[in-house]
Amino acid sequence: MHQATIATRFFKDLDEAKAHLKDLAGSVGANAVLNLKHEKDTFNDGNYKYTVHAFTADLALVTEKIPCTFEGETRDALARIKSRKTLFNHKFEEIVRIESEARARQLNKGCALFMISIIAIPACLISVYQWIGERFI
């Protein structure tokens, strides 16, 4: 068995989030999804609040040991497994990068506004205070 963990981006529709995870598993060549965890969060857009869904799971390539009658069969089977693992790892790295970037953008969307307000509001107040101080001194 070969597995790797992924955290998907968020979706407004739960079924769309499930389908996306299934598509990701298929695109890396995984034949199993293990340790599935559903994430539910609330995002907002102005006054509008909405629920979003994402998943964290282990995408896995599960193999079964079966007896081989010839040594050549064993070598061929091991070579196929090694090839699938290599392909899995290569595709997985790309998909994790894409999903992580998308997820970070979604999660940081609110943080950017928050950081701007933390920096901009005090700076504005200080400027106004200094301007008022200069006018009356």
N, C-alpha and C positions, 0 to 999 in steps of 0.2 A: 504494500500500500504506500502511496505517495500522496501527500496532502499539503495544502498551503491555505492560509487564512486571508479572507478578503472582507472588506467593509464596503457596501455599495453606497451610491449616492441616494438622496432622498427623493421620494415620489409622493404626489398627492393621493394617488390611488394605490391601495394595498395590492390589488391584483396585478397592476403594472409593475410594482416592485418585485413581486414574486416571479413574474415572467422575465424581468430583467436579470434576476439572479440565475434563472434557468438558462437564459441565453448566454450569460457569462460562463457558466459551467460547460455548456456545449462548445463554446468557442475556444476554450483551452484544452478540450478533450477529456474533461473530467466525466466520470461515470457515476459519481456519488456526491451528495452534499451532506456534510456531517456537521454536528454541533451548531445547528441553525439557531440564531437568536434574532428576534424581531425587535427593532428599535422604533419607537414612536415618539415624535417630538411635535412641538407647535411652532410654526413660523408665522411671521406677520408681514403684511404689506400695507402700510398705513394703519388704518383702523381695522382692517380685515385680518382675522386670525384663522389659520387653517392647520389641520393635522397632516403631518407627513410621515412616511414610512420608509425604513431602510432595513437591510439585513446584514448581519455579520455571520459568516459561515466558513467552514473549511471545505474547499473544493478538493475532491480526492480522485485519484486514479487507483481503483481497487482491482487487484488481480487475484486469481484463484490458483492454488497449486493443484496441478493434475499430473498423474504419472505419464511419463513418456516412454515409448518402447524403444526408441533409437536415440543415440547420443546427439545426432544431428538435429532432431526435433527440439531437444533441450536448448542447444545453441541458438537455433532460430527463434524459439520462444523468448529466450533471454534478450536476444538482439532486438526483437520487436518491442519488448517492455522497455528496454533502455532507450530506444528511439522515441517511444511515446512519452517517456519521462522527460527527455530532452526537449521535445516539442512543447510539452505541458509547461515546463519551466520558462521557456522562451516567451510563449504567448502570455503566461501568467504575469510576468514582469511588466509587460506592456499594458495589460488590462488593469493591474493594480495601480499603475501610474495614472492612467486615465481616470479611474474611479476615485482615487485619492485627491486628484486635482479638482474634480467636479464636486466632491464632498466638501473639500476645504473652501471652495468658492461659496457653496451654499451656507456653510456654517459661519463664515467670516463676513457675509453680507451685512448682518446686523452689527458685528464687531466694528466694522469700519465706521459706521455712523456713530457708534458709541465713542470710539476713540476721537473722532472729529469733535464731538460735543465736549469731551473732557478737555481737549486742547483749545478749541476755538472759543468756547464760552468764557473761560477765565481770562484768556488773552483779550477778548473784547471788553470785558469788565475792567481789566487793568487799563486798557487804552482810554476808555471813557473816564475812569477815575483820574488818570493823568491829565486828560484834556480839561476836565472840570477844575482840577487843581491848578493848572496853568492859567486858566481864565480868571480865577478869583484871587490869585496871589499877587 
